[in-house]
């Protein structure tokens, strides 16, 4: 989905515009070249960067990547070239590489708000939601609230994203983009009526209804990268990661083939990066939301008839009308019967989060990943340390054996958890009134 089809939001303008190029750091740029070799490398970096920019302008991000890699190889300490490389990775749908590249940009220019926002988005696309929230928290004073609020919602804290965007809409400079970002944040938080009302401030009624229908699908992605990819209008691709030789702290010498076609970056002998497909990860994050009335639909399971097999008995004139003798009905094996969980005071802790709102979003992701949590209610409790406060998220009421089995099964689906004894856990407030607890 292209970004214009989603919302006409403001993230893309900030994320993909205004790349710095040729901003040398630590004397490694053109101005500091003191030898013929350095001058030649600097000249080649300029030429490669220009080719990368032209490819990006033509929306040919995949072609821009090798040129940008060459520029960085020639001038490793230039923040502008690294920003260009990160932008190329992002627009090419290579989110793991973009995460590494934007991290390097921030190392060189810690106050770069654009790089911070883009790093958070790459982290979200990679399923690293906690890391994304930390990035946004560290740079929130420098990121435009219009972008910050939506990024927070995408990173698993829609409640805080809504708060940030509500404050932004009260500013005299608030734009339609700000209001539409707030509408989408409402949708991600499951506040569909408010989302429709806010979207309707700038759209005709029919267009607002259509947008809500789009957001209903947007709020239920299949893979971690889907939402960011839709907002940027890019397609996620298999990503081997940024070449090791291009890392800011790389200790291996870099050699680039001498040609003008944006040659691939090569390094001294090193292990070949393992290709990891974007879709190979665990099921994507979702925001647990109540479906809007306009798209609600009930799907019934296929009709099936269950008929118990009769015992095989040979009927003869002598036994017609008589009950079979010495015949037993076949019963399912004990191992095939559903196992009834035993009650107990053991809990499977899924995580500890900054707030109950973040924990609620994490629970939605956990249920999407592991079907074994379906029909159970999450438990939560506030836990304080000497420095801060957390909200524990768990599922409980198990015997120790059942808790161990549940945690193992969840880990097999890519989740993280551990088993502990109950410590005052209570059913989470958002789960009360309609869901059974784990123990039966």
C-alpha positions in Angstrom: 0.0 0.0 0.0 1.3 3.4 -0.9 1.3 6.1 1.8 -1.2 8.2 0.0 -3.6 5.3 0.0 -3.2 4.9 3.7 -3.6 8.4 5.2 -1.6 11.2 3.6 0.4 11.2 6.8 3.4 13.4 7.6 6.0 10.8 8.5 7.3 10.2 5.0 8.2 13.9 4.4 10.5 14.0 7.4 11.9 10.5 7.1 12.8 10.5 3.4 13.7 14.1 2.7 16.7 16.4 3.3 19.6 14.0 3.2 22.9 15.5 4.2 25.7 14.8 1.8 29.4 15.7 2.1 29.3 16.8 5.7 32.7 15.6 6.7 33.4 14.5 10.3 36.7 14.3 12.2 38.8 15.6 9.2 37.9 12.7 7.0 36.1 14.7 4.2 37.2 16.5 1.1 38.5 19.6 3.0 41.0 17.5 5.0 42.4 15.4 2.1 46.1 15.8 2.3 47.3 13.2 -0.2 46.6 12.1 -3.7 45.0 8.9 -2.5 42.8 10.7 -0.1 41.8 13.3 -2.7 40.9 10.5 -5.1 38.8 8.7 -2.6 37.0 12.0 -1.6 36.3 12.7 -5.3 34.9 9.3 -5.8 32.8 9.6 -2.7 31.2 12.8 -4.1 30.5 11.2 -7.5 29.0 8.0 -5.9 26.8 10.0 -3.6 25.5 12.1 -6.5 24.6 8.9 -8.4 22.8 7.6 -5.3 20.8 10.8 -4.9 19.7 10.7 -8.6 18.6 7.0 -8.2 16.6 7.9 -5.1 15.0 10.8 -7.0 13.9 8.3 -9.6 12.5 6.0 -6.9 15.2 3.4 -7.7 16.4 2.8 -4.1 17.8 -0.6 -4.9 20.1 1.0 -7.5 21.0 3.8 -5.0 22.3 1.4 -2.4 25.6 0.3 -4.0 26.5 3.9 -4.9 25.8 5.0 -1.3 27.8 2.1 0.0 30.8 3.2 -2.1 30.5 6.7 -0.8 30.6 5.5 2.8 33.5 3.2 2.0 35.5 6.1 0.7 34.6 8.4 3.5 33.6 6.3 6.6 33.4 9.2 9.0 31.1 11.4 6.9 27.7 11.6 8.6 26.1 12.9 5.4 27.1 9.8 3.3 26.0 7.5 6.1 22.6 9.3 6.2 22.3 8.8 2.4 23.1 5.1 2.8 20.6 4.7 5.6 17.9 6.5 3.5 18.7 4.2 0.6 18.4 1.1 2.7 15.1 2.4 4.2 13.5 3.2 0.8 14.7 -0.2 -0.6 12.8 -2.0 2.2 16.1 -3.2 3.9 15.1 -2.4 7.4 17.8 -4.3 9.3 20.5 -2.5 7.3 18.7 0.8 7.8 18.7 0.2 11.5 22.4 -0.3 11.6 23.1 2.6 9.3 21.0 5.1 11.2 22.6 3.9 14.5 25.9 4.9 12.9 24.5 8.3 11.9 23.4 9.0 15.4 26.9 8.0 16.7 28.4 10.7 14.5 25.6 13.3 15.0 23.7 12.5 18.3 21.3 15.5 17.8 20.0 14.4 14.4 16.2 14.2 15.0 15.6 12.8 11.5 18.0 10.0 12.0 16.5 9.2 15.4 13.0 9.0 14.0 14.1 6.9 11.1 16.1 4.6 13.4 12.9 4.1 15.5 10.9 3.2 12.4 13.5 0.7 11.2 13.5 -0.8 14.7 9.7 -1.1 14.6 9.8 -2.7 11.2 12.3 -5.2 12.6 10.0 -6.1 15.5 12.3 -4.3 18.1 9.5 -2.3 19.7 11.0 -1.8 23.1 14.3 -0.5 21.5 12.2 1.8 19.3 10.4 3.3 22.3 13.7 3.9 24.0 15.0 5.7 20.9 11.9 7.9 20.8 12.1 8.6 24.5 15.8 9.7 24.2 15.1 12.1 21.3 11.5 13.2 22.0 12.5 16.8 22.6 13.9 17.1 19.1 11.3 15.2 17.1 8.2 17.0 15.7 5.3 15.9 17.9 3.2 15.2 14.8 5.7 12.4 13.9 6.6 11.5 17.4 3.0 10.7 18.4 2.4 8.3 15.4 5.8 6.7 15.9 5.0 6.0 19.5 1.6 4.4 18.5 3.4 2.2 16.0 6.0 1.2 18.6 3.4 -0.3 20.9 2.4 2.7 23.0 -0.7 4.0 21.3 -2.1 5.6 24.4 0.9 7.9 24.8 1.0 8.5 21.1 -2.6 9.8 21.3 -1.7 12.1 24.3 1.2 13.6 22.3 -0.9 14.2 19.2 -3.8 15.6 21.2 -1.5 18.2 22.6 -0.1 18.9 19.1 -3.5 19.4 17.6 -4.1 22.2 20.1 -1.2 24.2 18.7 -2.2 27.1 16.4 0.2 25.6 13.8 -1.5 22.2 13.8 -2.1 20.9 10.3 -4.4 18.4 8.6 -1.5 16.0 8.8 -1.4 16.3 12.6 -5.1 15.6 12.8 -4.9 12.6 10.5 -2.0 11.2 12.5 -4.1 11.6 15.6 -7.0 9.8 13.9 -4.7 6.9 13.0 -3.3 6.8 16.5 -6.9 6.6 17.8 -7.5 3.6 15.5 -4.3 1.9 16.7 -5.6 2.4 20.2 -8.9 0.8 19.4 -10.8 4.1 19.8 -12.6 3.8 16.5 -15.4 6.3 17.0 -12.9 9.0 17.9 -10.8 8.0 14.9 -13.7 8.5 12.6 -14.6 11.8 14.1 -11.1 13.1 13.8 -10.6 11.9 10.3 -13.9 13.6 9.3 -12.6 17.0 10.2 -10.5 17.1 7.0 -12.3 14.6 4.8 -15.7 14.2 3.2 -17.9 11.6 5.0 -17.4 9.0 2.4 -13.6 9.5 2.3 -13.5 9.3 6.1 -15.4 6.0 6.1 -13.1 4.6 3.4 -10.0 5.6 5.5 -11.4 3.9 8.6 -11.8 0.7 6.6 -8.2 1.0 5.4 -7.0 1.5 8.9 -9.0 -1.5 10.1 -6.7 -3.7 8.0 -3.6 -1.5 8.8 -4.1 -2.2 12.5 -3.9 -6.0 12.0 -0.6 -6.5 10.1 0.7 -10.0 9.2 4.4 -9.2 9.6 6.4 -6.8 11.8 7.4 -4.7 8.8 4.0 -4.3 7.3 2.9 -1.0 8.9 6.1 0.9 8.4 6.4 -0.4 4.9 2.8 0.8 4.1 3.5 4.2 5.5 6.7 4.6 3.5 5.2 3.0 0.3 8.0 0.4 0.1 8.2 -3.3 -0.2 10.2 -5.3 2.5 12.9 -7.5 0.9 15.3 -10.1 2.1 18.1 -8.2 3.8 21.6 -9.7 4.5 22.4 -6.7 6.6 24.8 -3.8 6.2 28.3 -5.1 5.1 30.5 -5.6 8.1 33.2 -3.5 6.5 30.9 -0.4 6.5 30.3 -0.4 10.2 31.4 2.7 11.9 33.8 0.8 14.2 34.9 -1.7 11.5 38.5 -2.8 12.0 39.0 -4.5 8.6 40.4 -2.7 5.6 37.9 -1.7 2.8 38.6 -2.2 -0.9 36.2 -1.1 -3.6 36.4 -2.4 -7.1 37.5 0.4 -9.5 34.5 1.0 -11.7 31.8 3.6 -12.0 28.8 1.3 -11.6 28.4 1.5 -7.9 30.5 -1.5 -7.1 29.7 -3.7 -4.2 31.7 -3.0 -1.0 34.3 -5.8 -0.2 36.3 -6.4 2.9 39.1 -8.6 4.1 38.1 -12.3 4.5 35.1 -12.5 6.7 32.1 -14.8 7.3 29.5 -14.5 4.6 26.4 -12.7 6.0 23.4 -15.0 6.4 20.4 -13.9 4.4 17.3 -13.4 6.5 14.0 -12.9 4.9 11.8 -10.2 6.5 8.8 -12.6 6.5 10.8 -15.3 8.3 10.3 -13.8 11.7 7.6 -14.6 14.1 4.1 -13.3 13.4 3.8 -9.6 13.1 2.9 -7.3 15.9 -0.8 -6.3 16.1 -2.6 -3.8 18.1 -5.5 -5.4 19.8 -8.5 -3.3 18.8 -12.2 -3.6 18.6 -13.2 -3.8 15.0 -15.1 -0.7 13.8 -18.8 -1.2 13.1 -18.3 -0.6 9.4 -16.1 -3.6 8.9 -17.2 -6.0 11.6 -17.9 -9.4 10.3 -18.7 -12.8 11.8 -17.3 -15.8 10.2 -18.7 -19.2 11.0 -16.6 -22.3 11.0 -17.4 -25.0 8.3 -20.2 -27.3 9.3 -19.0 -30.7 10.4 -20.9 -33.7 11.6 -19.4 -36.0 14.2 -20.5 -39.6 14.0 -19.2 -42.2 16.5 -18.1 -45.4 14.7 -20.2 -48.5 15.6 -18.4 -51.7 16.6 -17.8 -54.1 13.8 -20.3 -57.0 14.5 -21.2 -59.7 12.1 -25.0 -60.1 12.2 -26.6 -63.5 11.7 -30.2 -64.7 12.1 -29.2 -66.0 15.5 -28.1 -62.7 17.0 -30.5 -60.2 15.3 -32.2 -58.1 18.0 -29.6 -59.1 20.6 -26.9 -56.9 22.0 -23.4 -57.7 20.9 -21.5 -60.0 23.3 -17.9 -59.4 24.3 -17.6 -56.4 22.0 -16.3 -53.0 23.2 -16.6 -49.6 21.6 -13.3 -48.2 20.5 -12.3 -45.2 22.6 -9.8 -42.5 21.8 -6.3 -43.1 23.2 -5.6 -41.2 26.4 -2.9 -39.2 24.7 -5.4 -37.8 22.1 -7.8 -36.5 24.7 -7.6 -32.7 25.6 -5.5 -32.2 28.6 -7.2 -30.4 31.4 -5.0 -27.9 33.1 -4.6 -28.2 36.8 -5.1 -25.2 39.0 -2.1 -23.8 40.8 -0.3 -20.6 41.7 2.3 -20.6 39.0 2.6 -17.8 36.3 4.2 -17.5 32.9 5.6 -14.0 32.9 5.7 -12.5 29.3 7.5 -9.3 30.1 7.8 -6.1 32.2 6.8 -2.9 30.5 6.8 0.8 31.1 3.1 1.0 31.7 -0.2 -0.9 31.5 -0.9 0.6 28.1 2.4 -0.8 26.7 1.6 -4.2 28.4 -1.8 -4.2 26.7 -0.3 -3.8 23.3 2.3 -6.5 24.1 -0.5 -8.9 25.1 -2.1 -8.4 21.7 1.2 -9.3 20.0 1.6 -12.3 22.2 -1.8 -13.6 21.4 -1.2 -13.1 17.7 2.1 -15.1 18.0 0.8 -18.0 20.2 -2.6 -19.5 19.9 -2.2 -21.1 23.3 -3.1 -17.8 24.9 -6.4 -17.6 23.2 -9.3 -17.8 25.7 -7.1 -16.8 28.6 -6.9 -13.5 30.5 -3.7 -11.7 31.2 -2.6 -10.9 34.7 -0.8 -7.7 35.6 0.8 -6.0 38.5 3.0 -3.0 39.2 6.5 -3.8 40.3 8.9 -1.1 41.7 12.6 -1.1 41.7 15.0 1.4 43.3 15.1 3.4 40.1 11.8 2.9 38.3 8.4 1.3 38.1 7.3 -1.5 35.7 4.1 -3.3 34.8 4.4 -7.1 34.8 2.4 -9.0 32.2 1.8 -12.7 32.8 -0.7 -15.6 32.4 -1.3 -17.6 35.5 -3.3 -20.0 37.6 -1.3 -23.0 36.4 0.3 -26.0 38.1 4.1 -25.9 37.8 4.1 -28.5 35.1 1.5 -26.7 33.0 3.3 -23.4 33.4 6.5 -25.0 32.2 4.8 -26.5 29.2 3.1 -23.3 28.3 6.3 -21.3 28.5 8.1 -23.8 26.4 5.4 -23.7 23.7 5.4 -19.9 23.7 9.2 -19.8 23.3 8.9 -22.3 20.4 6.8 -19.6 18.7 9.5 -17.0 19.1 8.3 -15.5 22.4 10.2 -14.8 25.6 9.0 -15.8 29.0 9.9 -17.4 32.3 8.0 -19.3 35.1 7.5 -17.9 38.6 5.3 -18.3 41.6 2.3 -15.9 42.0 3.1 -12.6 43.6 -0.2 -10.8 43.9 -1.0 -10.9 40.2 -4.5 -9.8 39.3 -6.4 -10.0 36.0 -5.5 -7.0 33.9 -8.1 -4.3 34.0 -8.6 -4.3 30.2 -9.3 -8.1 30.2 -12.1 -8.1 32.8 -15.6 -9.0 31.9 -15.5 -11.5 29.1 -12.5 -13.8 29.1 -11.8 -16.8 31.2 -8.6 -17.2 33.3 -6.1 -19.8 32.3 -6.9 -22.3 35.1 -10.1 -24.2 34.8 
